Structures are given as C-alpha cells and as structure tokens.
Amino acid sequence: MSQKPTWTKENAHHYAVELAGRRVDLQYEQSGFQSGWAVYAGDRLIERCAELMQARGLALRLATAGA
C-alpha cells in the first residue's frame, strides 16, 4: 500500500504537508507588493512563491522526494 501525503491547515496563512516523517510548511508572509508564500523544510527557507498553488506543488515535491 502506498502512502499518501497528509495536508493540514494550521490557519488561513499556514499549511503543512507530511509524508513518511517529512514535513514541509507553507507560510504566507506579508511584505507589501512582495507578499507571498514561503516554503520551509524544517527551519530552512526553500523558496518564496507568489501563488499558493505554486507553493503547494513545491511542498508536495519536497515531501514526496525519495518516498
């Protein structure tokens, strides 16, 4: 049986995906015209994305890498 990633909504500005012990967080960060979604693996910033769907795709790829 294959494992499926689990998405959680912490609040309106914070989501997370987990799979096989790996957790990736998406945090909306407001900073004027540069506001957007930051993707974190642990405490490490991986990338900033303008759109939520772009950030979700990246988070899913990171969580499933090597699974």
GUSE-133994 format. One line per 3 residues: number of its first residue (from 1); their letters; for each residue x negated, y, z negated of C-alpha. Coordinates in steps of 0.2 Angstrom, whole numbers, plus 5000, padded with zeros to 4 digits. Example, Ala and Ser with C-alpha at 12.3 -4.5 7.8 and 13.67 -1.06 7.14 Angstrom:
2
1 = AS = 4938 4978 4961 ~ 4932 4995 4964 .
! end
This chain:
67
1 = MSQ = 5000 5000 5000 ~ 4993 5017 5005 ~ 4993 5031 4993 .
4 = KPT = 5002 5047 4996 ~ 4997 5065 4991 ~ 5007 5072 4977 .
7 = WTK = 5011 5091 4978 ~ 5016 5101 4963 ~ 5022 5119 4962 .
10 = ENA = 5015 5127 4946 ~ 5024 5143 4950 ~ 5028 5154 4965 .
13 = HHY = 5009 5158 4968 ~ 5001 5142 4963 ~ 5002 5125 4971 .
16 = AVE = 4991 5109 4970 ~ 4989 5093 4979 ~ 4982 5077 4971 .
19 = LAG = 4976 5061 4978 ~ 4965 5047 4971 ~ 4959 5058 4957 .
22 = RRV = 4955 5073 4969 ~ 4964 5089 4965 ~ 4965 5104 4977 .
25 = DLQ = 4973 5121 4971 ~ 4981 5134 4981 ~ 4982 5151 4973 .
28 = YEQ = 4990 5167 4980 ~ 4978 5182 4977 ~ 4985 5199 4979 .
31 = SGF = 4972 5212 4985 ~ 4981 5224 4997 ~ 4980 5221 5015 .
34 = QSG = 4968 5206 5012 ~ 4981 5197 5001 ~ 4982 5178 5005 .
37 = WAV = 4980 5160 4999 ~ 4964 5154 4991 ~ 4960 5136 4992 .
40 = YAG = 4950 5129 4977 ~ 4942 5112 4974 ~ 4939 5112 4955 .
43 = DRL = 4932 5129 4951 ~ 4924 5131 4969 ~ 4932 5143 4981 .
46 = IER = 4933 5133 4998 ~ 4941 5146 5009 ~ 4954 5160 5010 .
49 = CAE = 4969 5159 5021 ~ 4981 5172 5027 ~ 4996 5160 5028 .
52 = LMQ = 5002 5147 5016 ~ 5004 5133 5029 ~ 4986 5135 5034 .
55 = ARG = 4980 5134 5016 ~ 4991 5118 5014 ~ 4984 5110 5029 .
58 = LAL = 4966 5113 5022 ~ 4970 5107 5005 ~ 4978 5091 5012 .
61 = RLA = 4962 5088 5022 ~ 4951 5091 5007 ~ 4962 5080 4996 .
64 = TAG = 4963 5065 5008 ~ 4944 5066 5013 ~ 4937 5049 5010 .
67 = A = 4954 5041 5005 .
! end
